[in-house]
Amino acid sequence: MKNNEEVNNSPNKKQPTIAEMKEFYEKNKKRLEKFDKSMDALKRLRNENKNTKLRTINNYSKESVKTYIKNVSSNEANLRNLSRYLFYRSEIYYRLCKYYANQIDTSIHSVIPNYSLVEDNDKDSILQSYEATLNVLDDMHIQYEVFKSAVVNMREDVFYACSYYTEGEGMFWLPLDADYCKINGVFTDGSYSFAMDMSYFRKNADLLEYYGEPFTSLYKAYESSGDKYQQMPEEYAVCTKFRSEDWETVVPPFTPIFLSLIDLMDMADYQAVQEAANIYKLVWLEMKTMGNDEPDNWSVDPEIMIEYFNKMINDAIPDYISAAIVPGELHEISFPDSGADSDVTKVEKATKEILNSAGGAQILNLNSASNSTAFKYGVAADTEFIMSPIIPQIEAIINRLLRFYVGEDHCKVKFFEVGIFQKEDFRKSLLESAQYGLPTKLMVNSLNGFSEKETMALNFLEEDILSVSTKFQPLSSSYTQSGDGSNTKDESDLTDAGLRTRDEDLNNK
């Protein structure tokens, strides 16, 4: 079995362990992900001649955003930074990106050993290969790394990373700066290959020292040849792209709704200012005189009046009430907003329209689904939106890395385009297949959250050691008995009225 330290053949540089890399990344996450640069997108898009005291989105130069959208090929970095900014600034956009990324569940997979239909299959060698593959898969913690990459895919289109692996500790995908990386082709497995601009490390020499291989070797190649872009070796390269149909053009998936998101934030900020104005009051004290003939003949000594007025301001008036002194009586003025309810409706309507146009409305805006079937198939469409481009790439990358971490005889891992909301239906399908003798038993328990090796270990414990099946009667279920008296129709066979009856349990009311 191999790991990165054995692959890179760098005896003079101690390769950091996965634990060290994870700790380093978490401490430097904002710097490595260029958090500050994405926040600067706000400043670059502002009209500096306008008042920025309230720091609302109203001061955005929307013409600049329109220019970015019209010329996506030449504004890759600008769109990426704007997308990052919206990701941190807009709760709707943040939830939308996370919603799609969360659809991916890498436990929905099957590990398939090498098998020949025409040659003899040696059971011992196949079993050894299977165990070696399962051991590495348990180490890799694929779900965590894939989730990180999927979030970036939805936010920026392309995710670039260097994969580190330490036997017994696991795998870690170190995200790389997209401004310094470019897709330059595909590997033999069909996954994307990319090159990185090594001049990045002229400004980040401390990172080069810490990252180790392959960056130290790539940087030396850059210094000797003068070629800035160096190919990331396939044993390290991780690159996934949402818009997989076009690898040359990099555009955040939700670019078409950026202007709508900015408009929505404008409305929300305006509403917040208006709500603050609703409770604002102005109190003034009118200083009266004894008569018009003597304007300076005050009815109350001004010094005494001001002293008591200041005491009232300091002790009795809250922050949202202002005060002033004028010659005359004490009065107040309020600033009610009769359109507050209308503004709330506008924000809700705009939010719904954004979600409906971008997908994800079934979860993020539950009122948009008329019944459970509409909800189910709406979510299925959202699942396919993220699954169809990403899952084939993940499968190719994981199997390529297994070739280096396990060896050429590693077993193949097959991932399925099934999301977390289709998981239960898929489990039922696998159970039905198992009833007809198809080999889906291990996969069923993978959907229950157990790896293949954990399933075998538990089965060994229960059957060979504890003899559970001979000591306990099987639990009653639809798979151990027939005719339970239920006659429940499938959801697809029900009308909208029938679905409403089931959803609201009207038959039992």
C-alpha positions as CSV (number, residue, x, y, z in Angstrom):
1,M,0.0,0.0,0.0
2,K,1.2,3.5,-0.8
3,N,0.8,7.0,0.6
4,N,1.8,10.4,-0.6
5,E,5.2,10.3,1.2
6,E,6.2,7.1,-0.6
7,V,5.0,8.5,-4.0
8,N,6.8,11.8,-3.9
9,N,10.2,10.4,-3.2
10,S,11.4,13.5,-1.3
11,P,13.7,12.3,1.4
12,N,14.9,15.8,2.3
13,K,11.5,17.2,3.1
14,K,9.3,15.8,5.8
15,Q,5.8,15.5,4.4
16,P,3.1,16.9,6.7
17,T,0.6,14.4,8.1
18,I,-3.1,14.7,7.4
19,A,-3.7,15.9,11.0
20,E,-1.1,18.6,10.6
21,M,-2.5,19.7,7.2
22,K,-6.1,19.9,8.6
23,E,-4.9,22.0,11.6
24,F,-2.9,24.3,9.3
25,Y,-5.8,24.8,6.9
26,E,-8.3,25.6,9.6
27,K,-6.0,28.2,11.1
28,N,-5.3,29.8,7.7
29,K,-8.7,29.2,6.1
30,K,-9.6,32.8,5.5
31,R,-6.3,33.6,4.0
32,L,-6.2,30.5,1.7
33,E,-9.7,31.0,0.5
34,K,-9.1,34.7,-0.1
35,F,-11.9,35.8,2.2
36,D,-10.6,39.4,2.4
37,K,-10.4,39.6,-1.4
38,S,-14.0,38.5,-1.7
39,M,-15.1,41.1,0.8
40,D,-13.2,43.7,-1.3
41,A,-15.6,42.9,-4.2
42,L,-18.0,45.2,-2.4
43,K,-15.6,48.1,-2.5
44,R,-14.7,47.5,-6.2
45,L,-18.4,47.6,-7.1
46,R,-19.3,50.6,-5.1
47,N,-19.8,54.1,-6.5
48,E,-17.3,55.9,-4.3
49,N,-19.0,59.3,-5.0
50,K,-22.1,58.1,-3.1
51,N,-22.6,58.1,0.7
52,T,-21.4,54.8,2.2
53,K,-22.3,55.6,5.8
54,L,-25.1,52.9,5.9
55,R,-23.0,50.4,3.9
56,T,-26.0,49.0,2.2
57,I,-26.1,47.3,-1.2
58,N,-27.8,50.4,-2.7
59,N,-24.4,51.7,-3.6
60,Y,-23.5,48.8,-5.8
61,S,-22.7,49.7,-9.4
62,K,-25.1,47.3,-11.0
63,E,-23.7,48.3,-14.4
64,S,-20.4,46.7,-13.5
65,V,-22.2,43.5,-12.6
66,K,-24.1,43.5,-15.9
67,T,-20.8,43.9,-17.7
68,Y,-19.4,40.9,-15.9
69,I,-22.4,38.8,-16.9
70,K,-22.3,39.9,-20.5
71,N,-18.6,39.1,-20.8
72,V,-18.2,36.0,-18.6
73,S,-15.1,34.7,-20.3
74,S,-13.1,37.8,-19.5
75,N,-14.5,38.3,-16.0
76,E,-13.9,34.9,-14.4
77,A,-12.1,36.3,-11.3
78,N,-14.6,39.2,-10.9
79,L,-17.6,36.8,-11.0
80,R,-15.9,34.4,-8.6
81,N,-15.2,37.1,-6.1
82,L,-18.7,38.5,-6.4
83,S,-20.1,35.0,-5.9
84,R,-17.9,34.6,-2.8
85,Y,-19.2,37.9,-1.4
86,L,-22.8,37.0,-2.0
87,F,-22.2,33.6,-0.4
88,Y,-21.1,35.4,2.8
89,R,-23.6,38.3,2.6
90,S,-26.8,36.7,1.3
91,E,-28.5,34.1,3.5
92,I,-30.6,32.9,0.5
93,Y,-27.5,32.4,-1.7
94,Y,-25.6,30.6,1.1
95,R,-28.5,28.2,1.7
96,L,-29.0,27.6,-2.0
97,C,-25.4,26.6,-2.5
98,K,-25.4,24.4,0.6
99,Y,-28.7,22.9,-0.3
100,Y,-27.4,21.5,-3.5
101,A,-24.1,20.4,-2.0
102,N,-25.9,18.5,0.7
103,Q,-27.7,16.4,-1.9
104,I,-24.5,14.3,-2.4
105,D,-24.2,11.3,-0.1
106,T,-21.1,9.2,-0.9
107,S,-22.3,6.3,1.3
108,I,-24.5,5.5,-1.6
109,H,-21.9,3.4,-3.4
110,S,-20.8,-0.1,-4.0
111,V,-17.3,-1.6,-3.9
112,I,-16.8,-4.0,-6.8
113,P,-13.8,-6.4,-6.9
114,N,-11.9,-7.3,-10.0
115,Y,-13.5,-10.2,-11.8
116,S,-13.0,-12.0,-15.0
117,L,-15.6,-13.9,-17.0
118,V,-13.0,-15.9,-18.9
119,E,-10.1,-16.4,-16.6
120,D,-9.8,-18.1,-13.2
121,N,-10.6,-15.8,-10.3
122,D,-8.3,-16.4,-7.3
123,K,-10.4,-16.0,-4.2
124,D,-7.5,-15.2,-1.9
125,S,-6.1,-12.4,-4.1
126,I,-9.5,-10.9,-4.7
127,L,-10.2,-11.0,-1.0
128,Q,-6.9,-9.3,-0.2
129,S,-7.6,-6.6,-2.8
130,Y,-11.1,-6.1,-1.4
131,E,-9.8,-5.8,2.2
132,A,-7.1,-3.4,1.2
133,T,-9.5,-1.2,-0.7
134,L,-12.0,-1.2,2.2
135,N,-9.3,-0.2,4.6
136,V,-8.3,2.8,2.5
137,L,-11.9,3.8,1.9
138,D,-12.5,3.8,5.6
139,D,-9.5,6.1,6.0
140,M,-10.4,8.5,3.3
141,H,-13.5,10.0,4.8
142,I,-14.8,10.8,1.3
143,Q,-18.0,12.4,2.3
144,Y,-16.4,15.3,4.2
145,E,-14.0,16.1,1.3
146,V,-16.6,15.8,-1.4
147,F,-19.0,18.1,0.5
148,K,-16.4,20.8,0.6
149,S,-15.7,20.5,-3.1
150,A,-19.4,20.5,-3.9
151,V,-20.0,23.7,-2.0
152,V,-17.2,25.4,-4.0
153,N,-18.6,23.9,-7.3
154,M,-22.0,25.6,-6.6
155,R,-20.3,28.8,-5.6
156,E,-17.5,29.1,-8.2
157,D,-18.0,26.3,-10.8
158,V,-14.5,24.8,-10.4
159,F,-12.9,23.3,-7.4
160,Y,-9.1,22.7,-7.4
161,A,-7.3,20.8,-4.7
162,C,-4.2,18.8,-3.9
163,S,-5.0,15.4,-2.3
164,Y,-2.9,14.3,0.7
165,Y,-3.1,10.8,2.1
166,T,-1.5,9.3,5.2
167,E,-2.1,5.6,5.9
168,G,-4.0,5.2,9.1
169,E,-4.9,8.9,9.3
170,G,-6.9,9.6,6.2
171,M,-7.2,11.9,3.2
172,F,-7.3,15.6,3.0
173,W,-8.1,17.8,0.0
174,L,-6.2,21.1,0.3
175,P,-8.2,23.7,-1.7
176,L,-6.0,25.7,-4.1
177,D,-6.4,29.3,-5.2
178,A,-8.5,29.3,-8.4
179,D,-6.9,32.5,-9.6
180,Y,-3.7,30.5,-10.1
181,C,-5.1,27.3,-11.5
182,K,-6.4,26.3,-15.0
183,I,-7.9,23.2,-16.4
184,N,-5.6,21.9,-19.2
185,G,-7.2,18.6,-20.2
186,V,-8.3,15.2,-18.8
187,F,-6.6,12.2,-17.4
188,T,-7.1,8.8,-19.0
189,D,-9.9,8.1,-16.5
190,G,-11.8,11.2,-17.8
191,S,-11.3,13.4,-14.8
192,Y,-10.0,16.9,-15.3
193,S,-6.3,17.7,-15.1
194,F,-5.0,21.1,-14.3
195,A,-1.9,23.2,-14.0
196,M,-1.0,25.7,-11.3
197,D,0.9,29.0,-11.6
198,M,3.9,28.5,-9.4
199,S,4.6,32.2,-9.1
200,Y,1.9,32.0,-6.4
201,F,4.6,30.9,-4.0
202,R,6.8,33.9,-4.6
203,K,4.3,35.8,-2.4
204,N,3.6,32.8,-0.3
205,A,7.0,31.2,0.4
206,D,5.9,30.1,3.9
207,L,3.1,28.0,2.3
208,L,5.6,26.3,-0.1
209,E,7.8,25.3,2.9
210,Y,4.8,23.8,4.7
211,Y,3.0,22.1,1.8
212,G,5.9,19.9,0.8
213,E,5.4,17.7,-2.2
214,P,4.4,18.0,-5.0
215,F,4.7,21.8,-4.7
216,T,8.5,21.9,-3.9
217,S,9.3,19.8,-7.0
218,L,6.9,21.9,-9.2
219,Y,8.4,25.1,-8.0
220,K,11.9,23.9,-8.8
221,A,10.7,23.0,-12.2
222,Y,9.3,26.5,-12.6
223,E,12.6,28.1,-11.5
224,S,14.7,26.0,-13.9
225,S,12.4,26.3,-17.0
226,G,10.7,29.6,-16.4
227,D,7.3,28.1,-17.2
228,K,4.9,29.4,-14.6
229,Y,2.2,26.8,-15.1
230,Q,3.2,23.4,-13.9
231,Q,1.1,20.2,-14.3
232,M,-0.4,18.9,-11.0
233,P,0.6,15.2,-10.9
234,E,-2.4,12.8,-11.2
235,E,-1.6,11.1,-7.8
236,Y,-2.4,14.6,-6.2
237,A,-4.8,16.3,-8.6
238,V,-8.4,16.9,-7.7
239,C,-10.5,19.0,-10.0
240,T,-14.3,19.0,-10.3
241,K,-16.4,21.4,-12.4
242,F,-20.1,21.9,-12.3
243,R,-20.5,23.1,-15.8
244,S,-18.8,20.0,-17.1
245,E,-20.1,20.5,-20.6
246,D,-17.6,23.3,-21.2
247,W,-14.2,23.1,-19.4
248,E,-12.8,26.3,-20.9
249,T,-15.4,28.7,-19.6
250,V,-15.6,29.1,-15.8
251,V,-18.8,30.7,-14.6
252,P,-20.5,30.4,-11.2
253,P,-23.7,28.3,-11.7
254,F,-26.1,30.9,-10.3
255,T,-24.6,33.9,-12.1
256,P,-27.9,34.7,-13.8
257,I,-29.6,35.5,-10.5
258,F,-26.8,37.7,-9.1
259,L,-28.6,40.9,-9.9
260,S,-31.8,39.6,-8.4
261,L,-29.9,38.7,-5.2
262,I,-28.5,42.2,-5.0
263,D,-32.0,43.7,-5.5
264,L,-33.3,41.4,-2.7
265,M,-30.6,42.6,-0.3
266,D,-31.4,46.2,-1.3
267,M,-35.1,45.6,-0.3
268,A,-34.1,43.9,3.0
269,D,-31.7,46.7,3.9
270,Y,-34.3,49.4,3.1
271,Q,-36.8,47.5,5.2
272,A,-34.4,47.4,8.1
273,V,-33.9,51.2,7.9
274,Q,-37.6,51.8,7.6
275,E,-38.4,49.6,10.7
276,A,-35.8,51.6,12.7
277,A,-37.5,54.8,11.6
278,N,-40.9,53.6,12.7
279,I,-39.9,53.8,16.4
280,Y,-38.0,57.0,16.1
281,K,-39.3,60.1,17.8
282,L,-38.2,63.7,18.1
283,V,-39.0,65.6,21.3
284,W,-38.6,69.3,21.6
285,L,-39.1,71.8,24.4
286,E,-40.6,75.2,23.5
287,M,-39.2,78.0,25.6
288,K,-42.0,80.5,26.2
289,T,-41.6,84.3,26.8
290,M,-43.8,86.6,29.0
291,G,-45.0,88.6,26.0
292,N,-44.2,89.6,22.4
293,D,-43.0,93.0,23.4
294,E,-40.1,91.5,25.4
295,P,-38.7,88.5,23.4
296,D,-35.9,87.9,26.0
297,N,-38.3,87.9,29.0
298,W,-38.5,84.2,29.5
299,S,-41.3,82.7,31.6
300,V,-38.8,80.2,33.0
301,D,-35.1,80.9,33.7
302,P,-33.3,79.3,30.6
303,E,-30.5,78.0,32.8
304,I,-32.9,76.1,35.0
305,M,-34.9,74.9,32.0
306,I,-31.8,73.6,30.2
307,E,-30.5,71.9,33.3
308,Y,-33.8,70.0,33.8
309,F,-34.1,69.3,30.1
310,N,-30.6,67.8,30.0
311,K,-31.4,65.7,33.0
312,M,-34.5,64.4,31.2
313,I,-32.4,63.6,28.1
314,N,-29.7,61.7,30.1
315,D,-32.1,59.8,32.5
316,A,-35.4,59.3,30.8
317,I,-35.1,59.4,27.0
318,P,-34.0,56.1,25.2
319,D,-31.5,56.1,22.3
320,Y,-34.1,56.1,19.5
321,I,-35.6,59.4,20.7
322,S,-33.9,62.7,19.9
323,A,-34.5,66.0,21.7
324,A,-34.2,69.7,21.0
325,I,-34.9,73.0,22.8
326,V,-37.0,75.7,21.0
327,P,-38.9,78.7,22.4
328,G,-42.3,77.1,23.4
329,E,-44.2,74.0,24.7
330,L,-43.0,70.4,24.8
331,H,-44.1,68.3,21.7
332,E,-43.2,65.2,19.9
333,I,-43.2,63.9,16.3
334,S,-43.2,60.3,15.1
335,F,-42.2,58.8,11.7
336,P,-44.7,56.0,11.0
337,D,-44.4,53.9,7.9
338,S,-47.8,52.8,6.4
339,G,-46.0,50.7,3.8
340,A,-44.1,48.4,6.2
341,D,-46.4,45.5,5.6
342,S,-46.2,46.0,1.8
343,D,-42.3,46.0,2.0
344,V,-42.4,42.7,3.9
345,T,-44.6,41.2,1.2
346,K,-42.2,42.5,-1.5
347,V,-39.2,40.8,0.1
348,E,-41.1,37.5,0.5
349,K,-42.3,37.6,-3.1
350,A,-38.8,38.4,-4.4
351,T,-37.3,35.6,-2.3
352,K,-39.8,33.1,-3.7
353,E,-39.1,34.2,-7.3
354,I,-35.4,33.7,-6.8
355,L,-35.8,30.3,-5.3
356,N,-38.2,29.2,-8.0
357,S,-35.9,30.4,-10.8
358,A,-32.8,28.8,-9.2
359,G,-34.3,25.6,-7.9
360,G,-34.3,24.4,-4.3
361,A,-37.7,26.0,-3.7
362,Q,-39.1,22.7,-2.5
363,I,-36.9,22.8,0.6
364,L,-36.0,26.4,1.1
365,N,-39.5,27.7,0.3
366,L,-41.8,24.9,1.5
367,N,-45.0,26.7,0.5
368,S,-44.2,26.4,-3.2
369,A,-45.1,22.6,-3.3
370,S,-48.8,21.9,-3.6
371,N,-48.5,18.3,-2.2
372,S,-46.1,15.6,-1.2
373,T,-45.7,14.2,-4.8
374,A,-44.9,17.6,-6.2
375,F,-42.4,18.0,-3.4
376,K,-40.9,14.6,-4.0
377,Y,-40.4,15.0,-7.8
378,G,-39.3,18.7,-7.4
379,V,-36.5,17.6,-5.0
380,A,-35.6,14.8,-7.4
381,A,-35.1,17.3,-10.2
382,D,-32.9,19.4,-7.9
383,T,-30.9,16.3,-7.0
384,E,-30.2,15.4,-10.6
385,F,-29.1,19.0,-11.2
386,I,-26.1,18.5,-8.9
387,M,-25.6,14.8,-9.3
388,S,-25.4,14.4,-13.1
389,P,-22.2,16.5,-13.5
390,I,-20.5,15.9,-10.2
391,I,-20.9,12.2,-9.3
392,P,-19.1,10.8,-12.5
393,Q,-16.2,13.1,-11.8
394,I,-16.0,12.1,-8.1
395,E,-16.1,8.4,-9.1
396,A,-13.2,8.9,-11.6
397,I,-11.1,10.8,-9.0
398,I,-11.6,8.4,-6.2
399,N,-10.8,5.4,-8.3
400,R,-7.7,7.1,-9.6
401,L,-6.5,8.0,-6.1
402,L,-7.1,4.4,-5.0
403,R,-4.7,3.3,-7.7
404,F,-2.0,5.2,-5.9
405,Y,-3.1,4.5,-2.3
406,V,-3.9,0.8,-2.8
407,G,-2.3,-0.4,-6.0
408,E,-3.2,-1.3,-9.5
409,D,-5.3,-4.2,-8.3
410,H,-7.7,-2.0,-6.2
411,C,-11.4,-2.6,-6.3
412,K,-13.6,-0.2,-8.2
413,V,-15.9,2.1,-6.3
414,K,-19.2,2.9,-8.0
415,F,-21.2,5.9,-6.9
416,F,-24.9,6.3,-7.6
417,E,-26.7,9.5,-8.7
418,V,-29.1,9.2,-5.7
419,G,-29.4,12.1,-3.3
420,I,-30.2,12.1,0.4
421,F,-34.0,12.6,-0.2
422,Q,-34.1,9.6,-2.5
423,K,-32.1,7.4,-0.2
424,E,-35.1,5.7,1.4
425,D,-36.7,4.8,-1.9
426,F,-33.4,3.5,-3.1
427,R,-33.0,1.3,0.0
428,K,-36.4,-0.2,-0.6
429,S,-35.4,-1.0,-4.2
430,L,-32.2,-2.7,-3.0
431,L,-34.1,-4.8,-0.5
432,E,-36.5,-5.9,-3.2
433,S,-33.5,-6.9,-5.3
434,A,-32.0,-8.8,-2.4
435,Q,-35.3,-10.8,-2.1
436,Y,-34.7,-12.0,-5.7
437,G,-31.2,-13.1,-4.8
438,L,-29.3,-10.1,-6.3
439,P,-26.0,-9.1,-4.5
440,T,-27.2,-5.9,-2.8
441,K,-26.9,-6.8,0.9
442,L,-23.7,-4.9,1.7
443,M,-24.9,-1.8,-0.1
444,V,-28.2,-1.8,1.9
445,N,-26.3,-1.5,5.1
446,S,-24.0,1.2,3.6
447,L,-27.2,3.3,3.3
448,N,-27.8,2.6,7.0
449,G,-24.4,4.4,7.7
450,F,-22.1,1.3,8.0
451,S,-19.2,0.7,5.7
452,E,-18.8,-2.7,4.1
453,K,-16.1,-3.8,6.6
454,E,-18.2,-2.6,9.5
455,T,-21.1,-4.6,8.2
456,M,-19.0,-7.8,8.0
457,A,-17.5,-7.2,11.4
458,L,-21.0,-6.8,13.0
459,N,-22.3,-9.8,11.2
460,F,-19.3,-11.9,12.4
461,L,-20.0,-10.6,15.9
462,E,-23.7,-11.4,15.8
463,E,-23.6,-14.8,14.0
464,D,-20.2,-16.4,14.7
465,I,-19.5,-15.1,18.2
466,L,-22.9,-14.3,19.8
467,S,-25.2,-16.5,17.6
468,V,-27.8,-13.8,17.8
469,S,-30.1,-15.4,15.1
470,T,-30.4,-18.6,17.1
471,K,-31.1,-16.9,20.3
472,F,-33.6,-14.2,19.1
473,Q,-36.7,-14.4,17.0
474,P,-36.6,-12.2,13.9
475,L,-38.3,-8.9,14.3
476,S,-41.8,-8.8,12.6
477,S,-41.7,-6.8,9.4
478,S,-43.1,-6.9,5.9
479,Y,-40.1,-9.0,4.9
480,T,-40.7,-11.7,7.5
481,Q,-44.5,-12.0,7.2
482,S,-47.2,-11.4,4.7
483,G,-50.7,-10.0,4.9
484,D,-50.3,-7.4,7.6
485,G,-53.8,-6.0,6.8
486,S,-52.5,-2.8,5.3
487,N,-53.6,-1.7,1.8
488,T,-51.6,1.5,1.3
489,K,-51.5,3.0,-2.2
490,D,-48.3,4.3,-3.7
491,E,-48.1,8.1,-3.7
492,S,-47.9,8.2,-7.5
493,D,-51.3,6.5,-7.7
494,L,-53.1,9.2,-5.6
495,T,-54.8,12.4,-6.8
496,D,-54.0,15.8,-5.2
497,A,-57.1,15.3,-3.0
498,G,-55.9,11.9,-1.9
499,L,-52.5,13.2,-1.1
500,R,-54.0,16.0,1.0
501,T,-56.1,13.5,2.9
502,R,-52.9,11.4,3.6
503,D,-50.7,14.4,4.4
504,E,-53.2,15.9,6.9
505,D,-54.5,12.5,8.1
506,L,-58.1,13.6,7.4
507,N,-59.5,10.0,7.6
508,N,-58.7,9.9,11.3
509,K,-60.3,13.3,12.1
